[in-house]
Amino acid sequence: MKHEAFDELQQKLQLNFTRIKLLRQAFTHTSYVNEHKRGSVQDNERLEFLGDAVLQLLVSEYLYKTYPKRPEGELTRMRASVVCEPSLAHFAERLEFGQYVLLGRGEEQLGGRHRQALLADLFESFVGALYLDAGVEKTRQFLEQHMFPFIDSNNYGLLMKDAKSKLQERAQHAGLGAIEYRIIEERGPAHDREFVIEVVLDQTCYGVGIGRSKKEAEQRAAAEAWGKLAGHELRNI
């Protein structure tokens, strides 16, 4: 993966790694290392181990604070449904992590870039790298934007409603008034258009999303806004 791809990924996620080697390691599969044994290339398995522990902690914290009346057994089942292979693979797919992973030729030919187990491991290794590079608070903020808005409290799994619907419910509950999505910028040629959209509640911008379509950009803006509102509520508990 070239540095341009890392820059693109960081811009997409609105992150800025100070140790770019950690980001590269997070996206380096063992099959790639096996084919490039020269040098000091490291795979992402150790970061995967760390990321799993970080996810267990932060998801537990989120569930504990968000659902104060739910018993331990119920919270455990909810956490297990979130920190599991299908769920983590889903989040990796949403963030298009598969297109950035470094694979060996054999794994590439077998479709590893789209394999559920590989994507789930990739999400864990990325979380581990982010934790080491930026700390627990930055990692929590990342999950508040990209994971927590999609947890379904009723079905112990991923939220079936989209981020815009979820934001609408939270805004109504908080009495923030109408939600407005505004196009900030349209860029790129017609065949490769990119939209930048902000979501505004009560005259305040709560989130910005970038996407290949207006709908995609609105969903990402809504997810960021939901995460900010949820994080604000949690910190006030």
N, C-alpha and C positions, 0 to 999 in steps of 0.2 A: 504494500500500500504506500503510495506516495504521500508526501507531506500535504499536498493539496487536498487529498481525501480527508486527512485528519482535520484540516482547517474547516472543510465543509461540514464535517460531523459536529465539530464544536460549535460552529455557527448555528447549525440546525437545533442543537440542544441548548444554546445560549450558555455555554460553559467555556472556561478557559483553563486548560490544564497547565500547571507550572512544570510538571514533569511529564513531558510528552512520551517518554519511554514507557511509562505506566499505561498510557492509553493504547500504545501499540501492543504491549504485552497482553492487554485485555482482549485484543482482537486477533491474537495469534494462536491458532489451533495446533494441537500436537502433531498433526499430519504435516503441517508446514515446517515445523522444527525438524522432524525426521528427514525431510528432504533438503534442509539447509543447515547441516550440522556445523558448518564453518561459522566462526564468529561466536557471539554471545547471545544468540536469539533465544528467548525464553517463551515457553507456552503459557497459557492462561489458567492452568489447573490450580496453582496456589492461590491466585486471585479469586478463582471460583469458590474455593474453600472459605476464604475470608468473606466474600460477598454474601454467601449463604447465611453466615452468622450475623452479618450486619442487617440483612433483610429480616431475619427472624426477630431481631431486637426491635427494629423500627416499625415493622408491621405490628408486633405485639404492643408496642407503645401506642400506636395509632388506635388499635382496637380497644385497648384498655381505657383510653381517654374518651373515645367516641361513643362507646356503649357501656356506661358505668353500671347499668342494671343487669348486664348479662353475666351469667356464672362462668367460672373458669373452664368448664368442659365445653361450653358453647364457643367461647373465645378461642379455645384450642382448635376446634373444628374449623372455625372461620380462618384462622391463621394457616392451617394445613391446606385449605382450599385456595389460598392466595399464593403461598410460597410452595408451589408445586410445579412440575414440568409443564403441563398444558398452559397454566396461567402465566408463568414467566416467559414461555415461548411466545405467547400472545403479545406481551409487552415489548419483547424484542422485535416482533414483526411490526408493531405499530410504529416503532422508531426506526425501522428499516435497517436494523443492525446487520442483517445477513449480507448486505451488499458491501460491507466494510471488512468482513472477517478474512484473515489470511489462511488459505487452505492449501494442502498438498494436492497434487494433480489427481490422485486416486479419489480422495474425499470430494473433490470438486466434481469429478465425473459421476460420482454416486449421488449427487444432489445434496451434499452436506450443507450447502448454503441455505437450504430450506428445511432441513431436518429439525424436528421439534426438540429432540434432546440437545442437539448442538446449540440451538437458539436459546434454550433455557439456561444452559451453562454459560453462554455468552452474556446474557443479562446479569447473571450472578458475578461474573468476572469483571464486568464494567462497574457494577456497584462497589466491588472490592477496590478497584483502581480509584474510583472517585473518592471513596472514604480515605484512602491513603494520601491522596493528593490534596484534598480540600477539607477533610474533616467531617464529623458527624452532622453538623448543622447544614452544610451544603448538600450532603447526601439526603438528609431529611427533606430539604426543599425540593430536590429533584424528584423524590417519590411523591411528595405532595402534588406535584404537577403531573407526573406521568403514570402513577400507579393508584394512589389513594382515591382519586375521583371515580375509579372504575370498579371499586369493591362493592358488591351487592350484599347488603346486610341481611337480606331476607333469604337468599338462596345459597349463602356460604360460598360465593364464587365471584366471578366477574359480572359487573353490571351490564345488563342487557340494554338499558337505556343509553343513549349517547350523551356526551358531555354537555351539549347544549341543553338537553332536557334536565339533566342533573343540576346544572347551574341555575336554570329557571326556578326549580323547586327551592334551592337554597336561597336565592335572591328574594323570593316571595316570603319565605320563612323569616328572613332577616329584615324584611320591610325596606329593601333597597330600591324598589320601584322598577320601572321598565328597563329592559336590557337592549342595548343598541350595538350593532356591529358596524364598524366603519372601515372602509378600505383606506389604508394609509398610502399604499404604493402598489403599482402593478409594474413588473419588470420582466425583461427577457423578450425574445422574439415570440411571435404568435404560436409557433409550434412547440414552444417550451416556456410557457407563461408561468409566472410565479406571483402569488398574491400575498400581501402583508396586510393583515386585518387586526384591528384592536376591538376589544369588547369594553363597553362603557356602562357603568351602573352609577346612578345618582351623580352624573357629571364627572365621574372618576374612572380613569382607565385601570382595569384590573388584570388585563392580560393581552398579549400580542401573539398572534399565530402566523406561521408562514406555510403555504401549501401550494400544490400545483393546481388546485381549484379553489374557488371561494368557499365551498363547503368544507374542504379539508382545513383551510386556514381558520375558518370560524370554529371548527371543532377543537383545534389546537389552542386557540385563544380562550375558548370556554374552559378547557381542561386546566389551563394556567390560572384562570380567574377562580375556578372552583378550588384549586389547590391553595391559593392565597387566602380565600375566605375560610377554608377549613383550618389552615395553619393558624390564622388569627384567632379563630374560636378556641382551638386547642391551647394556645398560649395564654388565653384568658381564663382557663379553667383553674 
